Amino acid sequence: MTTTPPRPRTIRPAESVAPTTDTRGLAARVSLGRIFAPVPSEFFLIASTALMLTVFGLVMVLSATSAIATAAGEPPYEQVWRQFVFAMIGVPLMFIASRLPVLFYKRIAWIALILATVLQLLVFTPLGVSNDGNRNWIEIAGFQAQPSEFLKLALALWIGYVLFRKRTLLGSWKHVYIPLVPVAALVIGTVLAGHDLGTAMILVLVALGALFFSGVRLRVFILPAIGAALAVAVLAVTSPDRMRRFMSFLNPNCLDDYFNDCYQPLHGVWGLASGGVFGVGLGNSREKYDWLPAAANDYIFAIVGEELGLIGCAVVLGLFALFAVGAFHIIRKTDDPFVRIVAGGITVWIVGQALINIGVVLRVFPVLGVPLPFMSQGGTSLVSVLIASGVLLAFARSLPVKQTAPVPAPAGRAKPRR
């Protein structure tokens, strides 16, 4: 009996060579997947509050400057247009910064601090501009900038990187203080040399906030805090101008000095008081007609209270509170010490400066000359806080993703046979 041999199986060349999935198509889908990957809720919270505060600030700058500009024969929208241009620069930079990896910020920490310090030193060159006794601005091609605003972010990045590299040695005070204290004092000294105590105090808050969130021992943290408080007190006492403003703040009957140091604080409080609960209406402020100096800058919160009342002030405070909640969630959830330290410094800077500015308007603090983040008129301040918000957004992207546990199969159901 003869058996027929089996036929050899033919394999088509297309089946043996061609891959099942196009490599280029897979790479494109992976790239798009990274761009449109879901982000944590902290990302949306910080981004949305930063954008809403920026838009709110543009509206209030328009309200505070248009009437005076028209009365002076100037275009009514010139000041807000300049602020809008800086907003259009800062918002894209915020989202660009949000796409950069954490490793990038670690690598540029030293470079950022050196460049920001060199930029700050330009105020002592012919490019420097003095205003109200402070020399803290530079003017290039008709545009003024305040380099110390970028020092805040650069200092937070540098302190975060230094303490991150020494994270296993933070139990020793020597490794905590060196080189942090000498370098930070040198950087802050460049601002104090221009007689800007308000910005120097914010830089001290940035350094103390970053040091606090680094997890050092309490006694190691308290000594720099006490030293900073003593330095501020000495600088206030040794300056006749600062001492005069401080004494007017302590004066319960400030009307006696109405035309001098009490003029601006009184009109700020009167603007808030005249707004009541619902305000006098957007654009109907009376204090902005040259009664309140710096109505669009340091005292813009007074215009918010006058025109939008208690409700408008509560909205501003609520937005800053939501911003702080998102930032503190990053600090709490991150596993990277660098992210925790830098996020802590940035949060103390933005939220702390907002509280100080509002406290000055309420006469809780003496006049310090610090702007309200996102809202006060000033392009450099707006761009710097938007970039800092972008750094927080980048940190939010780096948060560990929670792994969802697989759903167990119901008991008693047989697994299907394959």
C-alpha positions as CSV (number, residue, x, y, z in Angstrom):
1,M,0.0,0.0,0.0
2,T,1.5,3.3,-1.1
3,T,0.9,6.5,0.8
4,T,0.7,9.9,-0.8
5,P,3.3,12.3,0.6
6,P,1.9,15.5,2.1
7,R,2.0,18.6,0.0
8,P,4.6,21.2,1.1
9,R,2.9,24.3,2.6
10,T,3.6,27.4,0.6
11,I,4.3,30.6,2.5
12,R,3.5,33.8,0.9
13,P,6.3,36.4,1.0
14,A,3.9,39.1,2.1
15,E,2.9,37.1,5.1
16,S,6.5,36.3,6.2
17,V,8.0,39.7,5.7
18,A,5.5,42.5,6.1
19,P,4.9,43.5,9.8
20,T,1.4,43.6,11.1
21,T,1.6,47.2,12.2
22,D,3.3,50.1,10.4
23,T,6.3,51.3,12.5
24,R,5.8,54.9,11.5
25,G,2.1,54.9,12.3
26,L,2.9,53.4,15.7
27,A,5.5,56.1,16.4
28,A,3.0,58.8,15.4
29,R,0.3,57.4,17.7
30,V,2.8,57.2,20.6
31,S,3.8,60.8,20.1
32,L,0.2,61.9,20.0
33,G,-0.6,59.8,23.0
34,R,2.0,61.6,25.0
35,I,0.7,65.0,23.9
36,F,-2.9,64.2,24.8
37,A,-2.2,62.0,27.8
38,P,-4.4,62.7,30.7
39,V,-3.0,65.1,33.3
40,P,-3.7,65.2,37.1
41,S,-6.5,67.4,38.4
42,E,-3.8,69.7,40.0
43,F,-2.7,70.7,36.4
44,F,-6.2,71.9,35.6
45,L,-6.6,73.6,38.9
46,I,-3.4,75.6,38.7
47,A,-3.7,76.4,35.0
48,S,-7.4,77.6,35.2
49,T,-6.8,79.8,38.3
50,A,-3.7,81.4,36.7
51,L,-5.6,82.2,33.5
52,M,-8.7,83.5,35.4
53,L,-6.6,85.7,37.6
54,T,-4.7,87.0,34.5
55,V,-7.9,87.9,32.7
56,F,-9.4,89.4,35.9
57,G,-6.3,91.5,36.2
58,L,-6.5,92.8,32.6
59,V,-10.1,93.9,33.2
60,M,-9.2,95.7,36.3
61,V,-6.1,97.4,34.8
62,L,-8.3,98.6,31.9
63,S,-10.8,100.0,34.5
64,A,-8.1,101.7,36.6
65,T,-6.2,103.3,33.7
66,S,-8.6,104.2,30.9
67,A,-10.3,107.2,32.6
68,I,-7.0,108.9,33.7
69,A,-5.5,108.3,30.2
70,T,-8.5,109.8,28.5
71,A,-8.4,112.8,30.8
72,A,-4.7,113.3,30.0
73,G,-5.3,113.2,26.3
74,E,-3.7,109.7,25.9
75,P,-5.2,106.6,24.2
76,P,-7.5,105.0,26.8
77,Y,-6.3,101.4,26.0
78,E,-2.6,102.0,25.8
79,Q,-1.8,100.8,29.3
80,V,-4.0,97.7,29.2
81,W,-2.7,96.9,25.7
82,R,0.9,96.8,27.0
83,Q,-0.3,94.5,29.8
84,F,-2.2,92.3,27.3
85,V,1.0,92.0,25.2
86,F,2.9,90.7,28.2
87,A,0.0,88.3,29.0
88,M,0.2,87.0,25.4
89,I,3.9,86.4,26.0
90,G,3.6,84.9,29.4
91,V,0.7,82.5,28.8
92,P,2.4,80.5,26.0
93,L,5.6,80.5,28.0
94,M,3.6,79.0,30.9
95,F,2.4,76.1,28.7
96,I,5.9,75.6,27.1
97,A,7.4,75.4,30.6
98,S,4.7,72.9,31.5
99,R,5.9,70.5,28.8
100,L,9.6,70.5,30.0
101,P,10.7,67.6,32.1
102,V,11.8,67.9,35.7
103,L,15.4,66.9,34.7
104,F,15.6,70.1,32.6
105,Y,14.9,72.3,35.6
106,K,17.5,70.5,37.6
107,R,20.1,71.1,35.0
108,I,19.4,74.8,34.5
109,A,19.2,75.7,38.2
110,W,22.8,77.1,38.5
111,I,22.6,78.8,35.0
112,A,19.2,80.4,35.8
113,L,20.5,81.9,39.1
114,I,23.7,83.2,37.5
115,L,21.8,84.8,34.6
116,A,19.1,86.3,36.8
117,T,21.8,87.8,39.1
118,V,23.7,89.3,36.2
119,L,20.4,90.7,34.9
120,Q,19.8,92.2,38.3
121,L,23.2,93.8,38.3
122,L,22.3,95.8,35.2
123,V,20.2,98.1,37.3
124,F,23.5,99.6,38.5
125,T,24.6,100.4,35.0
126,P,23.4,103.3,32.8
127,L,20.4,101.0,31.9
128,G,19.1,101.3,35.4
129,V,16.1,103.4,36.3
130,S,15.2,104.9,39.7
131,N,11.6,105.2,41.0
132,D,10.5,106.5,44.4
133,G,14.0,106.0,45.7
134,N,14.4,102.4,44.5
135,R,16.8,101.5,41.7
136,N,15.3,98.2,40.7
137,W,14.4,98.7,37.0
138,I,16.2,98.7,33.7
139,E,15.0,100.4,30.5
140,I,15.8,99.0,27.0
141,A,14.3,100.5,23.9
142,G,11.6,102.3,25.8
143,F,10.5,99.3,27.8
144,Q,11.1,99.0,31.5
145,A,11.7,95.6,33.2
146,Q,12.2,94.6,36.8
147,P,15.0,91.9,36.8
148,S,14.4,91.0,40.5
149,E,11.1,89.3,39.5
150,F,13.1,86.6,37.7
151,L,15.4,86.2,40.7
152,K,12.4,84.7,42.7
153,L,12.0,81.7,40.4
154,A,15.7,81.3,39.8
155,L,16.4,81.3,43.6
156,A,13.7,78.7,44.2
157,L,15.1,76.4,41.4
158,W,18.7,76.8,42.8
159,I,17.8,76.1,46.4
160,G,15.7,73.1,45.3
161,Y,18.6,71.7,43.3
162,V,21.3,72.2,46.1
163,L,19.1,70.7,48.8
164,F,18.2,67.8,46.4
165,R,21.8,67.0,45.9
166,K,22.4,67.1,49.6
167,R,19.2,65.2,50.6
168,T,21.2,62.6,52.5
169,L,23.3,65.2,54.4
170,L,20.5,67.5,55.6
171,G,20.8,66.3,59.1
172,S,24.0,68.4,59.5
173,W,23.5,72.1,59.7
174,K,26.7,72.8,57.9
175,H,25.5,71.1,54.7
176,V,22.2,72.9,55.0
177,Y,23.7,76.4,55.4
178,I,26.6,76.1,52.9
179,P,26.3,77.2,50.2
180,L,22.7,78.1,50.7
181,V,23.0,81.0,53.1
182,P,26.0,82.8,51.6
183,V,24.7,82.6,48.0
184,A,21.1,83.5,48.9
185,A,22.4,86.5,51.0
186,L,24.5,87.6,48.1
187,V,21.6,87.4,45.7
188,I,19.2,89.2,48.1
189,G,21.9,91.8,48.7
190,T,21.9,92.8,45.0
191,V,18.2,93.8,45.5
192,L,18.8,95.5,48.8
193,A,21.5,97.6,47.1
194,G,18.8,99.1,45.0
195,H,16.8,100.0,48.3
196,D,13.9,97.6,47.4
197,L,13.1,96.1,50.8
198,G,9.7,94.7,49.7
199,T,11.2,92.5,46.9
200,A,14.0,91.4,49.2
201,M,11.5,90.3,51.8
202,I,9.7,88.2,49.1
203,L,13.1,86.6,48.2
204,V,13.6,85.8,51.9
205,L,10.2,84.1,52.0
206,V,11.1,82.1,48.9
207,A,14.3,80.8,50.6
208,L,12.6,80.1,53.9
209,G,9.7,78.3,52.1
210,A,12.0,76.1,50.1
211,L,14.1,75.3,53.2
212,F,10.9,74.5,55.2
213,F,9.6,72.0,52.6
214,S,13.0,70.3,52.3
215,G,12.3,68.5,55.5
216,V,15.2,69.8,57.6
217,R,15.0,69.8,61.4
218,L,13.1,72.6,63.0
219,R,16.0,74.1,64.8
220,V,18.0,74.3,61.5
221,F,15.1,76.1,60.0
222,I,14.4,78.5,62.9
223,L,17.9,80.1,62.9
224,P,17.7,81.5,59.3
225,A,14.2,82.7,60.0
226,I,15.3,84.6,63.1
227,G,18.3,86.0,61.2
228,A,16.1,87.2,58.4
229,A,13.7,88.9,60.8
230,L,16.5,90.7,62.5
231,A,18.0,91.8,59.2
232,V,14.6,93.2,58.1
233,A,14.2,95.0,61.4
234,V,17.7,96.5,61.2
235,L,17.1,97.7,57.6
236,A,13.8,99.3,58.6
237,V,15.3,101.1,61.6
238,T,18.4,102.4,59.8
239,S,16.4,103.9,57.0
240,P,14.5,107.2,57.8
241,D,12.1,106.7,54.9
242,R,11.1,103.1,55.9
243,M,10.9,104.1,59.6
244,R,8.6,107.0,58.7
245,R,6.2,104.7,56.8
246,F,6.3,102.2,59.6
247,M,5.4,104.8,62.2
248,S,2.5,106.1,60.1
249,F,1.3,102.5,59.9
250,L,1.3,102.3,63.7
251,N,-0.4,105.7,64.1
252,P,-4.1,105.1,65.1
253,N,-5.1,108.6,64.1
254,C,-3.6,108.7,60.6
255,L,-5.7,111.7,59.6
256,D,-3.1,113.9,61.3
257,D,-0.6,113.0,58.6
258,Y,-3.1,112.9,55.7
259,F,-1.1,114.7,53.1
260,N,2.1,112.7,53.7
261,D,2.7,109.0,54.4
262,C,-1.0,108.3,55.3
263,Y,-2.4,109.6,52.1
264,Q,-2.2,106.4,50.1
265,P,-3.1,103.9,52.8
266,L,-6.2,106.0,53.8
267,H,-7.5,106.2,50.2
268,G,-7.0,102.5,49.8
269,V,-9.1,101.7,52.8
270,W,-11.7,104.3,51.8
271,G,-11.9,102.7,48.4
272,L,-12.6,99.3,49.9
273,A,-15.1,100.7,52.3
274,S,-17.1,102.6,49.7
275,G,-17.6,99.4,47.7
276,G,-19.8,97.7,50.2
277,V,-21.0,94.2,49.4
278,F,-21.8,94.6,45.7
279,G,-19.5,97.5,44.8
280,V,-20.3,100.7,42.9
281,G,-20.1,98.9,39.5
282,L,-17.3,98.0,37.1
283,G,-15.6,101.2,35.8
284,N,-17.3,103.5,38.4
285,S,-14.5,103.8,40.9
286,R,-13.9,107.3,42.2
287,E,-10.5,106.6,43.8
288,K,-8.9,105.9,40.5
289,Y,-9.3,109.5,39.4
290,D,-5.9,110.4,40.8
291,W,-7.0,110.1,44.4
292,L,-5.3,106.7,44.9
293,P,-1.7,106.6,43.8
294,A,-0.6,103.3,42.1
295,A,-4.3,102.3,41.6
296,A,-3.3,99.9,38.8
297,N,-0.2,98.6,40.5
298,D,0.2,97.9,44.2
299,Y,-3.3,99.1,45.1
300,I,-5.4,97.4,42.4
301,F,-7.1,95.3,45.1
302,A,-8.6,98.5,46.5
303,I,-10.1,99.2,43.0
304,V,-11.5,95.6,43.0
305,G,-13.1,96.2,46.3
306,E,-14.6,99.6,45.3
307,E,-16.0,98.5,42.0
308,L,-17.0,94.9,42.7
309,G,-17.4,95.0,46.5
310,L,-16.9,92.3,48.9
311,I,-18.0,89.7,46.3
312,G,-15.2,90.7,44.0
313,C,-12.6,90.5,46.8
314,A,-13.9,87.1,47.8
315,V,-13.6,85.9,44.2
316,V,-9.9,87.0,44.1
317,L,-9.2,85.4,47.5
318,G,-11.0,82.2,46.4
319,L,-8.9,82.0,43.2
320,F,-5.7,82.3,45.1
321,A,-6.9,79.7,47.6
322,L,-7.6,77.3,44.8
323,F,-4.2,78.0,43.3
324,A,-2.6,77.2,46.7
325,V,-4.7,74.0,47.0
326,G,-3.4,72.7,43.7
327,A,0.2,73.6,44.5
328,F,0.1,72.0,48.0
329,H,-1.3,68.9,46.5
330,I,1.8,68.7,44.3
331,I,4.0,69.1,47.4
332,R,2.1,66.4,49.2
333,K,1.9,63.8,46.4
334,T,5.3,64.0,44.8
335,D,8.1,61.5,45.4
336,D,10.9,63.8,44.2
337,P,12.5,66.1,46.8
338,F,13.5,68.6,44.1
339,V,9.9,69.0,43.1
340,R,8.7,69.3,46.7
341,I,11.3,72.0,47.5
342,V,10.9,74.1,44.4
343,A,7.1,73.9,44.5
344,G,7.1,75.0,48.1
345,G,9.3,78.0,47.3
346,I,7.1,79.0,44.4
347,T,3.9,78.6,46.3
348,V,5.1,80.7,49.3
349,W,6.3,83.3,46.8
350,I,3.0,83.7,44.8
351,V,0.5,83.1,47.6
352,G,2.6,84.9,50.3
353,Q,3.1,87.9,48.1
354,A,-0.7,88.1,47.3
355,L,-1.5,88.0,51.1
356,I,1.1,90.7,51.8
357,N,-0.2,92.9,49.0
358,I,-3.8,92.5,50.2
359,G,-2.7,93.1,53.8
360,V,-1.0,96.4,52.8
361,V,-4.3,97.5,51.2
362,L,-6.2,96.6,54.4
363,R,-3.5,98.4,56.5
364,V,-2.6,95.1,58.2
365,F,1.0,95.7,57.0
366,P,2.9,98.9,56.3
367,V,3.4,99.9,52.7
368,L,6.0,97.6,51.2
369,G,5.6,98.1,47.4
370,V,5.0,94.5,46.2
371,P,2.5,93.9,43.4
372,L,-0.5,91.6,43.5
373,P,0.5,88.5,41.4
374,F,-1.3,88.0,38.1
375,M,-3.3,91.2,38.5
376,S,-1.2,94.3,39.2
377,Q,0.1,96.3,36.2
378,G,3.6,95.3,35.4
379,G,4.8,93.1,32.5
380,T,7.8,91.6,34.2
381,S,5.8,90.6,37.3
382,L,3.1,89.0,35.1
383,V,5.5,87.0,32.9
384,S,7.5,85.8,35.9
385,V,4.5,84.4,37.8
386,L,3.1,82.8,34.6
387,I,6.4,81.0,34.0
388,A,6.5,80.0,37.7
389,S,3.0,78.6,37.2
390,G,4.3,76.7,34.2
391,V,7.0,75.1,36.4
392,L,4.3,74.0,38.8
393,L,2.3,72.5,35.9
394,A,5.4,70.6,34.8
395,F,5.7,69.2,38.3
396,A,2.0,68.3,38.2
397,R,2.7,66.2,35.1
398,S,5.4,64.3,37.0
399,L,3.1,63.1,39.8
400,P,3.0,59.4,40.2
401,V,-0.1,57.9,38.5
402,K,-2.4,55.8,40.7
403,Q,-2.6,52.2,39.5
404,T,-6.2,51.0,39.5
405,A,-6.6,47.5,40.9
406,P,-8.0,44.9,38.4
407,V,-11.7,44.0,39.1
408,P,-11.8,40.4,40.4
409,A,-14.0,37.9,38.5
410,P,-17.3,37.0,40.2
411,A,-17.1,33.9,42.3
412,G,-18.6,30.7,40.9
413,R,-18.3,31.6,37.3
414,A,-16.2,29.2,35.3
415,K,-13.5,30.5,33.1
416,P,-14.2,30.0,29.4
417,R,-12.1,27.3,27.7
418,R,-9.7,28.4,25.0
